[in-house]
Each structure stands twice: as structure tokens, then as C-alpha cells.
Amino acid sequence: QREQAAADALAALGNRTRLRIFKLLVRAGREGANIGTMQRMLGIPATTLGHHLGTLAGAGLLCQERRGRECICTANYKAVGEVLDYVREECCAGIAFDEDSEAA
């Protein structure tokens, strides 16, 4: 479960446009940014932005909230923290090598 969530999040961030969107949302902080502002700042078509926002939301990396006529997007800091924790848990832990097993 955690492994799949981490893989999904990292795959979503593996696209340059989605990484730019996510960085913008992180910089926007807890107040987030509306879609029109993001579109203007990033200079990408609305349909392209919508597609990438859907992918990021599907990976759990952002939240979207309707405020009147606006849709405000915010980075999901908890999800990002969980992905980073997952990666850090394995950092420098060493690997066990069984000499009798074949190398993959």
C-alpha cells in the first residue's frame, strides 16, 4: 500500500509540467492558488493544466476546493511527507546479500 502510493506520487512528479505545478503550489502555501492564476503563471493551456491537476490529485499530491466560482488547489503536505518518510526509511539501511542466490 505505502509502496504503491509512493510509486504513484513519484511517477506523477516525474513529468516536468506536473513538477512545475507542484512547486508553484508548495510556494503558494496553505492558501493555495486558483486555477486561473496557475494557468497565467505557468503559461499552459487550461485543458493541459486540468489534465495535470487531475494526475496530481489522483496521486494524492494536491487537494482541490471550491470557493464560490473559484477552484483553489493546495499541495497535500501530509502525502508528500509520507512519500519522503517512505524513501528516508530505506536510506542507508544496507542490503543483505545472499551469496547462494543469483544476481538479478
N, C-alpha and C positions, 0 to 999 in steps of 0.2 A: 504494500500500500504506500508506504513512505517512499520507497524506491521509485514507484511509478509516478508519484506526484512530483518528485524531484526531476525525473526524466522529462516529464511534460513541461515543467516550468523552464528548465534549461533549454529544451527544444524551442519553446516559444521565444525565448530571449536570443536564440541563435540567428534570428533574422535581424538585419541591420535596422530596418524601419521600425520593427517592434522594440528593439533595444532603445532607439531614439525616443519613441513614445513613452516607454517605461521610465527613462531618465528624466523626461520632462515632468512626468507625474511625481517622481520622487522629489524633484526640485520644487514642485508646487506644494508639497507638504500635505498636511491633513485636510486643508481646504480644497485640494484638488483643482481640476481645471475643466471648463466646459468644452464640449467637442468643437465648437466653432473657433475658440481660442487656439486649441491644439492644431486644428487644420491650418489656421493662418500662420502659426509659429513654425510648423513643420513644412508647410508648402506642399501638402499632398492632397489629392482629390478626396472628397467626402466618402466616396464608396470604398476607396483603398483604406482610409482611416478606419471606417466601420468594420471592414474585414479584419484588420489587425487588432482592433479593440476586442472583437469577438474571440479571437485566438488567445489574447492575453487573459480575458475574463474566463475563458474555458479552462485555462491552465491555473486559474485561481490567483493570478497576479494583480488583478485590479478589481475594484468594485465600482458599480455604476448606480447612481441615484438620481431620480427625477426630482427636480426642484422647480415647480411651475412648468414652464416651457423648456427649461434647460435640462440637459443631461450632464451631470457632474461625475467625472471619473477621478478616482483616487487609487494610489498604489496600495496594495494589500500588504502592509509591512509584516504582519504576522506570518503570512505564507512565505514571504521572502526570507524571513528569519528562520523558518522551519527548513527551507531548502539549504540555506547556509549552514545551519546546525547539522543537517544530514551529511553534508560534504565534510565539515570540520571533524565530525566523529570518526571518520575514516582516515584523516590526515595523520601521517607519520606513525600509523599503528603497526607498521611492519606487515610482512606477509609470511605465511607458513608455506614452506616448500617441501613437498614430499618427493624425495629423490626417486622413489619407485614409480611415481606417476609420470606419464608422458607430458611434455610441454605442449600447450595448446597452440 
